[in-house]
């Protein structure tokens, strides 16, 4: 999830080039209203979004017992945000600009973690 159109398209194209099915959203509210949070295998999430922030979406999903693996990708690199995201279950917290290979590696790992028997998948 990324509000910048160019970056969102670039992330989607990158994921598609690795064979991932992609659903791209510009806001947390659009993601929630899509109803796909229970079918997505990994969420690549920016912290700074219009409306709800990435942390607010993460908290909402956690409150709904949605154990969706999250990879934060953000320019908001402060220790408080990083700590909160990771303590609340984010698998990775990456800083922009990102290395595309690192993002793919993190998504693959996060998806694998999301398929563990203890979270119902």
Protein Blocks (a to p, Z undefined) as FASTA:
>chain_A
ZZblklmmmmmmmmmmnopacdddfbfklmmmnopmmmpfbdcddfbdghjafklmmmmm
mmnopabdcddddfblcfklmmmmmmnopabdcdddddfklmmmmmmmmmmmmmgfkloZ
Z
